[in-house]
């Protein structure tokens, strides 16, 4: 099996594991391949289970955990760290690509597995390549080769364990650890926490006010656009909520699954830190078997009889077309031949409807994260021209964006990649929940309409938590 993401090659895979004897044989083959040092990656098929419900059963001592829930597509839960990377700076996408190639191609994965079970490097980028103030905010990129990986698609479910050999860790001990965990998960009577999405949400003890501060920022943004200094600017607002009791991120994710079935739910949480979570409707890029797809998603309305007006709104159509043109221009500049439908379609995500245009191309020899670097941030979350819009965001927004509107996702051992844009998202730690939402400004934008759009987005996020609306959002 060869990899598309790096120069190294793995030995030919053995047959699918059906017994512990098969698993041990594969482990010993991997140990010989590594000559006793390096990462051994083993997998077994298990009875079909929900990775979201079992994530808490996988947790390791360092408490890194990740969830990628695009069910009915791929659902992936991961825990613990085998190898990891954390850095900031303008070369973050390039160095993340290199880390992924080395991590995935130098490990020994001596079994034949379906695509859903491939080893993956998990990725979380920040919006800006570095925090505004050194030592604050989140790193430009975090990349993790996890210890445990539980993946499901359809009725198929696989458990993977990755360990560095050496010392007390041998091929046999890795095989035994994986086999015992698979038996333990398979013997559970039901999916733990499977009913979390039906559990009542906590009440809000207090909330921050955002309207007046945001109004003045939007007024300045509209002036920049009307003066012709920017073609588009996407300004975000952050609302702080204090809950009357701590909230488990998995409870929120289960609720998001019920209320946002068309989006991709995600979780990224480092040891003891806040949990980034959300339900993104927007694909920065997906690569499958050398075919790339990116989504232009701009223009928003609430679900209801007025949603059809989006397709006839001059302001929303112009805002959307700016995003389509920018994505298309980036991909063409990279030497790709793009395809797109002539007109946008309406895409519903929860209680909101968006104008949506999918854009596709054959990947050829391009590296997925190099294209991600060129695409991020799209005008749907930043503006145009990009450099001037980014400078305006730094000066106008009174907070660090952090993970908000940045790429999150994974890359696997065959180069297949998926990165979503972390919108419809929040940061949760104990009782403290931060929600972030934004609105796009173009010529013809009205301040009160943009405030109403942001209020809609914040209100929908609160609905998904079963939290009551604030008076100002009613």
C-alpha positions as CSV (number, residue, x, y, z in Angstrom):
1,X,0.0,0.0,0.0
2,X,1.5,3.3,-1.0
3,X,0.6,6.8,0.3
4,X,-0.2,9.9,-1.6
5,X,1.0,12.3,1.1
6,X,4.7,11.5,1.4
7,X,7.7,9.8,-0.2
8,X,7.7,6.7,2.1
9,X,6.1,3.3,1.3
10,X,4.6,0.7,3.6
11,X,4.9,-3.0,3.1
12,X,2.0,-4.9,1.5
13,X,-0.9,-5.5,3.9
14,X,-1.8,-8.8,5.3
15,X,-5.4,-10.2,5.5
16,X,-8.2,-8.8,7.7
17,X,-7.8,-9.7,11.4
18,X,-10.4,-12.2,12.5
19,X,-8.8,-13.6,15.7
20,X,-6.2,-12.7,18.3
21,X,-3.8,-15.1,16.6
22,X,-4.3,-13.0,13.3
23,X,-3.8,-9.8,15.3
24,X,-0.6,-11.0,16.9
25,X,0.8,-12.2,13.6
26,X,0.1,-8.8,12.1
27,X,1.7,-7.1,15.1
28,X,4.8,-9.1,14.8
29,X,5.1,-8.4,11.1
30,X,4.8,-4.7,11.9
31,X,7.5,-5.0,14.6
32,X,9.9,-6.6,12.1
33,X,9.1,-3.8,9.6
34,X,9.9,-1.2,12.3
35,X,13.0,-3.1,13.5
36,X,11.7,-2.8,17.0
37,X,11.3,1.1,17.1
38,X,8.6,3.3,15.8
39,X,4.8,3.5,15.8
40,X,2.8,0.2,15.5
41,X,-0.7,0.8,14.3
42,X,-3.2,-2.1,14.7
43,X,-7.0,-2.3,14.0
44,X,-9.8,-4.7,14.6
45,X,-13.4,-4.7,13.5
46,X,-15.9,-4.6,16.3
47,X,-19.7,-4.8,16.5
48,X,-21.4,-1.6,15.3
49,X,-21.4,1.0,18.0
50,X,-21.7,4.8,18.2
51,X,-18.3,6.5,18.5
52,X,-19.8,9.6,20.1
53,X,-21.4,7.5,22.9
54,X,-18.1,5.5,23.4
55,X,-15.7,8.4,23.4
56,X,-15.7,8.7,27.2
57,X,-14.7,5.0,27.3
58,X,-11.6,5.6,25.2
59,X,-10.1,8.5,27.2
60,X,-6.4,8.4,28.1
61,X,-4.5,10.0,30.9
62,X,-3.6,13.1,28.9
63,X,-7.3,13.8,28.2
64,X,-6.9,14.7,24.5
65,X,-10.2,13.9,22.8
66,X,-11.6,14.5,19.3
67,X,-14.9,13.8,17.6
68,X,-15.8,14.0,14.0
69,X,-19.5,13.2,13.4
70,X,-20.7,13.5,9.9
71,X,-23.2,10.7,10.3
72,X,-24.7,9.2,8.2
73,X,-21.2,9.5,6.8
74,X,-18.0,8.9,8.8
75,X,-18.2,9.2,12.6
76,X,-14.8,9.2,14.3
77,X,-13.9,9.4,18.0
78,X,-10.2,9.6,19.1
79,X,-8.4,9.9,22.3
80,X,-4.8,10.1,23.6
81,X,-1.7,11.2,21.8
82,X,0.9,9.0,20.1
83,X,2.6,11.9,18.3
84,X,1.7,15.5,18.2
85,X,2.7,18.9,16.8
86,X,1.9,22.4,18.0
87,X,3.3,25.6,16.4
88,X,2.4,29.0,15.1
89,X,3.7,31.1,12.1
90,X,3.1,31.5,8.4
91,X,4.5,28.0,7.5
92,X,1.9,26.2,9.7
93,X,0.1,24.4,6.8
94,X,3.3,23.3,5.2
95,X,4.7,22.0,8.5
96,X,1.4,20.3,9.3
97,X,1.5,18.5,5.9
98,X,5.1,17.4,6.6
99,X,4.2,16.2,10.1
100,X,1.2,14.2,8.7
101,X,3.3,12.6,6.0
102,X,6.1,11.5,8.3
103,X,3.7,10.3,11.1
104,X,1.5,8.3,8.7
105,X,4.1,6.9,6.4
106,X,6.6,5.9,8.9
107,X,4.2,3.9,11.1
108,X,3.7,0.2,10.6
109,X,0.0,-0.6,9.7
110,X,0.4,-4.2,8.5
111,X,-3.3,-5.0,8.0
112,X,-5.8,-4.6,5.2
113,X,-8.6,-2.2,6.4
114,X,-11.4,-0.3,4.7
115,X,-11.0,3.5,4.2
116,X,-13.0,4.3,7.3
117,X,-10.4,2.5,9.5
118,X,-7.3,4.1,8.1
119,X,-4.8,5.8,10.5
120,X,-5.5,9.6,10.6
121,X,-3.7,12.7,11.8
122,X,-6.2,15.1,13.4
123,X,-5.8,18.8,12.7
124,X,-7.1,22.0,14.3
125,X,-5.9,25.4,13.0
126,X,-6.5,28.9,14.4
127,X,-8.0,31.6,12.3
128,X,-4.8,33.7,12.3
129,X,-1.4,32.0,11.9
130,X,-0.2,33.4,15.3
131,X,-1.9,34.9,18.3
132,X,-2.0,38.7,18.4
133,X,-0.1,38.7,21.7
134,X,2.6,36.1,22.3
135,X,1.7,33.6,25.0
136,X,-2.1,34.2,24.5
137,X,-4.7,32.5,22.4
138,X,-4.4,29.1,20.7
139,X,-1.5,27.9,18.5
140,X,-1.5,28.4,14.8
141,X,-1.9,24.6,14.3
142,X,-2.3,21.5,16.5
143,X,-1.8,18.1,14.9
144,X,-2.3,14.8,16.7
145,X,-1.7,11.2,15.7
146,X,-4.1,9.7,18.3
147,X,-3.5,6.6,20.4
148,X,-7.1,5.3,20.1
149,X,-9.3,5.8,17.1
150,X,-12.9,4.4,16.8
151,X,-14.5,4.9,13.5
152,X,-17.9,4.0,12.1
153,X,-19.6,4.3,8.7
154,X,-22.9,2.6,8.0
155,X,-22.9,-0.6,10.0
156,X,-19.1,-1.0,9.9
157,X,-17.1,-0.1,13.0
158,X,-13.3,-0.4,13.6
159,X,-11.1,0.2,16.6
160,X,-7.4,1.2,16.1
161,X,-4.6,1.5,18.6
162,X,-1.2,3.2,17.9
163,X,1.7,2.9,20.2
164,X,5.4,3.7,20.1
165,X,7.4,0.4,20.5
166,X,10.2,0.3,23.0
167,X,10.7,-0.3,26.7
168,X,7.7,-2.2,28.0
169,X,5.7,-1.7,24.8
170,X,6.1,-4.7,22.5
171,X,4.1,-6.0,19.5
172,X,2.4,-8.5,21.8
173,X,1.5,-5.9,24.5
174,X,0.0,-3.7,21.8
175,X,-2.0,-6.6,20.3
176,X,-3.2,-7.6,23.8
177,X,-4.2,-4.0,24.7
178,X,-6.2,-3.6,21.5
179,X,-7.9,-7.0,21.8
180,X,-8.9,-6.4,25.4
181,X,-10.3,-3.0,24.6
182,X,-12.3,-4.3,21.7
183,X,-13.8,-7.1,23.8
184,X,-14.7,-4.6,26.6
185,X,-16.4,-2.2,24.2
186,X,-18.2,-5.0,22.4
187,X,-19.5,-6.4,25.7
188,X,-21.1,-3.1,26.9
189,X,-24.9,-3.7,27.1
190,X,-25.7,-0.4,25.3
191,X,-24.0,2.8,24.1
192,X,-23.3,4.8,27.3
193,X,-24.7,8.3,27.2
194,X,-26.7,7.5,24.0
195,X,-29.7,9.5,25.4
196,X,-27.7,12.6,26.1
197,X,-29.4,14.5,23.3
198,X,-32.7,14.1,25.1
199,X,-31.4,15.3,28.5
200,X,-32.6,18.8,29.6
201,X,-30.0,21.5,29.2
202,X,-28.8,23.8,32.0
203,X,-30.2,27.2,32.7
204,X,-28.4,30.5,32.0
205,X,-27.2,32.2,35.2
206,X,-25.9,35.3,33.3
207,X,-25.1,36.4,29.8
208,X,-23.0,39.2,28.3
209,X,-24.6,41.9,26.2
210,X,-23.2,42.3,22.7
211,X,-25.6,44.4,20.6
212,X,-24.3,47.9,21.2
213,X,-20.6,47.1,20.9
214,X,-21.3,45.1,17.8
215,X,-23.4,47.8,16.3
216,X,-20.6,50.3,16.3
217,X,-18.2,47.8,14.8
218,X,-20.6,46.9,12.0
219,X,-21.2,50.6,11.3
220,X,-17.4,51.0,10.8
221,X,-17.3,47.9,8.6
222,X,-20.1,49.1,6.4
223,X,-18.3,52.4,5.9
224,X,-15.1,50.5,4.8
225,X,-17.2,48.6,2.2
226,X,-19.2,51.6,1.0
227,X,-16.0,53.7,0.6
228,X,-14.6,50.9,-1.7
229,X,-11.7,50.1,0.6
230,X,-13.1,46.5,1.0
231,X,-15.4,44.5,-1.3
232,X,-16.5,42.4,1.7
233,X,-15.9,42.1,5.4
234,X,-17.2,39.4,7.8
235,X,-17.3,40.7,11.4
236,X,-17.9,38.4,14.3
237,X,-19.3,38.8,17.8
238,X,-18.7,36.7,20.9
239,X,-21.3,36.2,23.6
240,X,-20.4,34.9,27.1
241,X,-22.8,32.6,28.9
242,X,-22.5,31.4,32.5
243,X,-24.6,28.3,33.1
244,X,-26.0,27.3,36.4
245,X,-24.3,23.9,36.2
246,X,-21.3,22.4,34.3
247,X,-22.2,20.9,30.9
248,X,-20.5,17.9,29.4
249,X,-19.5,18.7,25.8
250,X,-20.8,15.3,24.7
251,X,-24.3,16.3,25.8
252,X,-24.2,19.3,23.6
253,X,-22.8,17.2,20.7
254,X,-25.6,14.7,21.0
255,X,-28.1,17.6,20.9
256,X,-26.4,19.0,17.8
257,X,-26.7,15.6,16.1
258,X,-30.5,15.8,16.6
259,X,-30.8,19.4,15.5
260,X,-28.1,19.7,12.8
261,X,-28.3,16.5,10.9
262,X,-26.9,18.1,7.7
263,X,-23.8,19.5,9.3
264,X,-20.6,17.9,10.6
265,X,-20.4,17.9,14.4
266,X,-16.9,18.3,15.9
267,X,-15.0,18.4,19.2
268,X,-11.4,19.3,20.0
269,X,-10.3,19.3,23.6
270,X,-6.8,19.3,25.0
271,X,-5.9,18.3,28.6
272,X,-8.0,20.3,31.0
273,X,-8.6,23.0,28.5
274,X,-11.8,24.4,27.0
275,X,-13.7,22.2,24.5
276,X,-14.1,23.6,21.0
277,X,-17.3,22.2,19.6
278,X,-19.9,22.9,17.0
279,X,-21.8,21.8,13.9
280,X,-20.2,23.1,10.7
281,X,-22.2,23.3,7.5
282,X,-19.2,24.6,5.5
283,X,-16.5,22.4,3.8
284,X,-13.2,24.1,3.2
285,X,-12.0,21.1,1.2
286,X,-12.5,17.4,0.9
287,X,-10.2,15.0,-0.9
288,X,-11.4,11.6,-1.9
289,X,-9.3,9.4,-4.3
290,X,-7.7,12.4,-5.8
291,X,-10.9,14.4,-6.3
292,X,-11.3,17.7,-4.4
293,X,-14.4,19.5,-3.4
294,X,-14.9,22.9,-1.7
295,X,-18.1,24.6,-0.6
296,X,-19.1,28.3,-1.2
297,X,-21.6,29.0,1.5
298,X,-22.7,32.6,2.0
299,X,-26.1,34.2,2.3
300,X,-28.3,33.3,5.3
301,X,-32.0,33.4,6.1
302,X,-34.2,31.7,8.8
303,X,-36.1,28.6,7.8
304,X,-39.6,29.6,6.7
305,X,-41.6,31.1,3.8
306,X,-39.1,33.9,3.2
307,X,-36.1,31.5,2.7
308,X,-36.8,31.3,-1.0
309,X,-36.1,35.1,-1.2
310,X,-32.4,34.4,-0.7
311,X,-32.1,33.3,-4.4
312,X,-33.6,36.7,-5.5
313,X,-31.8,38.9,-3.0
314,X,-29.3,41.1,-4.9
315,X,-27.2,41.6,-1.7
316,X,-27.1,37.9,-0.8
317,X,-26.4,36.8,-4.4
318,X,-23.5,39.3,-4.7
319,X,-22.1,38.2,-1.3
320,X,-22.3,34.6,-2.4
321,X,-20.7,35.1,-5.8
322,X,-17.7,36.8,-4.2
323,X,-17.0,33.6,-2.3
324,X,-17.5,31.4,-5.4
325,X,-15.1,33.6,-7.4
326,X,-12.5,33.6,-4.7
327,X,-12.5,29.9,-4.2
328,X,-12.4,29.3,-8.0
329,X,-9.6,31.7,-8.5
330,X,-7.4,30.1,-5.8
331,X,-7.9,26.6,-7.3
332,X,-7.2,27.8,-10.8
333,X,-4.1,29.6,-9.7
334,X,-2.9,26.2,-8.3
335,X,-3.3,24.7,-11.7
336,X,-6.6,22.9,-11.2
337,X,-9.6,22.8,-13.6
338,X,-12.7,23.6,-11.6
339,X,-16.3,22.6,-12.0
340,X,-19.4,24.2,-10.5
341,X,-23.1,24.5,-11.1
342,X,-24.3,27.7,-12.8
343,X,-26.6,28.8,-10.0
344,X,-26.4,28.4,-6.2
345,X,-28.8,26.1,-4.5
346,X,-30.5,26.4,-1.1
347,X,-29.0,24.3,1.7
348,X,-30.8,23.9,5.0
349,X,-28.8,23.4,8.2
350,X,-30.9,23.3,11.3
351,X,-33.0,26.5,11.5
352,X,-31.0,28.4,8.9
353,X,-30.9,28.3,5.1
354,X,-27.8,29.3,3.0
355,X,-26.9,29.8,-0.6
356,X,-24.6,27.0,-1.5
357,X,-22.4,26.3,-4.5
358,X,-20.1,23.1,-4.5
359,X,-16.9,23.5,-6.4
360,X,-14.9,20.5,-7.5
361,X,-11.6,19.6,-9.3
362,X,-9.1,16.8,-9.9
363,X,-6.3,17.2,-7.3
364,X,-3.4,16.1,-9.5
365,X,-0.1,16.6,-7.7
366,X,-1.2,19.2,-5.2
367,X,-0.8,18.6,-1.4
368,X,-4.2,19.0,0.4
369,X,-2.9,21.3,3.1
370,X,-1.1,23.5,0.6
371,X,-4.5,24.1,-1.0
372,X,-6.0,24.6,2.4
373,X,-3.4,27.3,3.1
374,X,-4.4,29.1,-0.2
375,X,-8.1,28.8,0.5
376,X,-8.1,29.9,4.2
377,X,-9.7,32.1,5.0
378,X,-12.4,32.3,2.3
379,X,-14.4,35.5,1.9
380,X,-17.3,33.7,3.6
381,X,-15.5,34.2,7.0
382,X,-13.0,37.0,6.4
383,X,-13.6,39.3,3.4
384,X,-12.0,40.7,0.2
385,X,-9.3,41.7,-0.5
386,X,-8.0,39.1,1.9
387,X,-5.0,41.0,3.4
388,X,-6.9,44.2,4.0
389,X,-9.9,42.3,5.4
390,X,-7.7,40.4,7.8
391,X,-6.1,43.7,9.0
392,X,-9.6,45.2,9.5
393,X,-10.6,42.2,11.6
394,X,-7.6,42.6,13.8
395,X,-8.4,46.2,14.4
396,X,-12.2,46.0,14.7
397,X,-12.9,42.8,16.6
398,X,-12.2,43.1,20.3
399,X,-11.3,39.5,20.9
400,X,-9.0,36.8,19.5
401,X,-10.9,34.6,17.0
402,X,-8.9,31.5,18.0
403,X,-10.4,28.5,16.4
404,X,-13.5,30.3,15.2
405,X,-13.9,30.1,11.4
406,X,-10.6,28.2,11.0
407,X,-10.1,24.7,9.5
408,X,-10.6,21.6,11.6
409,X,-10.5,18.0,10.4
410,X,-8.1,15.2,9.4
411,X,-5.8,13.6,6.8
412,X,-5.4,9.9,6.4
413,X,-2.7,7.5,5.3
414,X,-3.8,7.6,1.7
415,X,-4.0,11.4,1.5
416,X,-7.8,11.6,1.8
417,X,-8.6,14.7,3.7
418,X,-11.5,16.6,5.1
419,X,-11.4,20.1,6.6
420,X,-14.4,21.9,7.8
421,X,-14.7,25.6,8.7
422,X,-15.3,25.9,12.5
423,X,-18.4,28.1,12.4
424,X,-21.6,27.5,14.3
425,X,-19.2,26.8,17.2
426,X,-18.5,27.6,20.8
427,X,-16.0,27.1,23.5
428,X,-17.1,25.3,26.7
429,X,-15.3,24.9,30.0
430,X,-17.3,23.8,33.0
431,X,-20.1,26.4,33.4
432,X,-18.6,28.9,30.9
433,X,-19.8,28.9,27.3
434,X,-18.6,31.3,24.6
435,X,-20.6,31.5,21.4
436,X,-19.3,33.2,18.3
437,X,-21.1,34.2,15.1
438,X,-20.6,36.6,12.2
439,X,-22.2,38.4,9.4
440,X,-20.9,39.4,5.9
441,X,-20.9,43.0,4.9
442,X,-21.0,44.1,1.2
443,X,-22.3,47.2,-0.5
444,X,-26.0,47.6,0.4
445,X,-25.6,46.0,3.8
446,X,-27.8,47.5,6.5
447,X,-26.5,47.6,10.1
448,X,-29.8,46.4,11.7
449,X,-30.2,43.6,9.3
450,X,-26.7,42.3,10.1
451,X,-27.4,42.5,13.8
452,X,-30.6,40.5,13.2
453,X,-28.6,37.8,11.3
454,X,-26.1,37.5,14.1
455,X,-28.9,37.4,16.6
456,X,-30.5,34.5,14.6
457,X,-27.2,32.5,14.6
458,X,-26.6,33.0,18.3
459,X,-30.2,32.2,19.0
460,X,-30.0,29.0,17.0
461,X,-26.9,27.9,19.0
462,X,-28.8,28.5,22.2
463,X,-31.8,26.5,21.0
464,X,-29.5,23.6,20.3
465,X,-28.4,23.7,23.9
466,X,-32.1,23.9,25.0
467,X,-31.2,27.3,26.5
468,X,-33.8,30.0,26.6
469,X,-33.4,33.1,24.3
470,X,-32.3,36.3,25.9
471,X,-35.0,39.0,25.8
472,X,-33.0,40.9,23.2
473,X,-33.2,38.0,20.8
474,X,-36.9,37.5,21.1
